[in-house]
Amino acid sequence: MSDIQRPVVRPRRLRTTAAMRDLVARTSLRPEQLILPVFVREGASEPTPISSMPGVVQHTRDTLRKAAVEAAEVGLKGIMLFGIPETKDADGSGATDPDGILNVALADVAAEVGDALVVMGDLCLDEFTDHGHCGVLAPDGRVDNDATLARYADMAVVQAEAGAALVGPSGMMDGQVRVIREALDAAGHTDTGILAYSAKYASAFFGPFREAVDSSLEGDRRTYQQDGRRDGREGVREALLDIEEGADIVMVKPALAYLDVLRQVADAAGELGVPVAAYNISGEYAMVEAAAANGWIDREPAILETLTSIRRAGADMILTYWATEAARLLR
């Protein structure tokens, strides 16, 4: 046998056993870092499966309460609610109706779980408008940024009064965080926080979500959601603007296709001590579920690997439809 030069540096030494790998791991994934997004449908008498998101349903008010309790029991610390109304109109009036589905569901969940979960409300009009856009429309059909801000301010106050501990403005309107903060403070809700969807991109991966909320959208949202061809500096700028306006947490959405942006936002926000969230969105969920259903990947390790990659890129917390299941796997 010929002499060979033996390696002196052997990185494999730190991979020899599970205990060794755990000892040197630098990225953690824990149940308390996960937030469960849930859908609740007005007038539903039983849960409605979402075909493009296997395992996810449009809840009734009763099954939503049960899902919230289950989330708390497995160690999650947050739940984000999306409402699906029976009727829609041009102004999305159901979003600011105290008896509308999202607001009564927030009250239901807050009463059910108390402080065991941080109860969050998605603050956007798209589920409530008959045109499916995230804001009200000007006469020429474009989304009217400033008129939409007034609707968001009202929506924030109603959600806070219903029991939301965090409101999540997701419409990507310029100035939305400042207007919401001012409205909450003026109404006495100074402790209600803002989880701002700061860097939200016009993405092809939102498709299953639109089924989940029975979206009425025709066309796209490219005039207000970010263009994925821009580099991460724009995402950082949006996040820093939201922080300046009063955001308590900033978010990047989608997660997987924008991990580079997430890293840059996490670095910039981290300098200011502001937590960063990422949303593992419907299309990202659906891809793994479809591949697993076809036997192409090992489902449970793929779920944990996906979520770990988002944490490694810098997310302090992750919104994911796998949250409850992942918490069980981690435990």
C-alpha positions, 0 to 999 in steps of 0.5 A: 500500500502506497504511503498517503498523506493523512489529513491533520484537520478532520471536520468529521470528528465533530459528526461522529455521534448524535451526542457530539452533533448536538453538542456543537450545534449552533442552530436551535429549533424549539416549539416556542419559536413557532407560530401557528397560522389558522383560518376560521370561516364564518358560519361553518358548522364543520372544518373544511379541508383546503385541498392544496394544503393537506392537513390544513382546514378552514376552522369553525369557531369551536374547532379553532378554540380546540386548535388553540388549546392544542397549540398551547399544550404542545408548547407553541407561544403564538397563533395568527388568525385569518378570517373568512367572511360570508359576504364581502364588499369593496371596502372590506367592511367585515374587517372592522365589524366587531361582530365580524368573523375575525374579531369574534374569533380573536375574542374566542381564542383570547378567552380560551387560552389567556396568556398561554399564547400570544394571540395575533390578528392578520391586519389586511383587507384582502380576505374581506374585499370583493376585489381581493386587494389588500386595500380600498380602490381608487376610481381608476382601479388602483389601490389607494394607499392613503385611503387604505391607511384609514381602514387599517387604523380602524381595523387595528383598534377593533382587533385590539379590543377583541383581544389581539396582543399583536396585530400583523399589518400585511398589506404593504401600504407605505406608512401603515405601521405609523398610522396603526401605532398612532391609532392604537395609542390614541385608543388606549391600546399602548400594550398592543404590539405590531408584527409588521410584514415588512418585506413581503414579496409578490410571490408565486408561492401564495397560491394555496393561501388564496384557496384557503381564504377564498380570495376574490383577487383577479390580477396581482399585487405587484404594485404594492408587494415587493419585486423579488428581482430587487436585492435585499437592501430594499427589504432591509430599508422596508424593515428599518422604516417599519421599526422607525414607525413603531414596529415591535417585530418585523417579518420577511415573507415568503421565507424559503425563496428569500432566505438571503433577504431574511439574513440581511434583515436579521442582521440589520434589525438585530443591531437595534434589538428588534426580533425578526419573524419569517413566514413559511408560506402556503406554497412552501408547505404544499411543495413538501406535502406533495413531494412526500405524498408521492414518496419522493422525500422523507416528510418529517425530516424534511419539515424539520430541515425546512424550519431549521434552515429558516432559523439558521438564516436569522429568524427568531420566530417562524409562522408555519402551518406545521407548527403544532406537528413540528412541536410534537416532533421536537419534543 
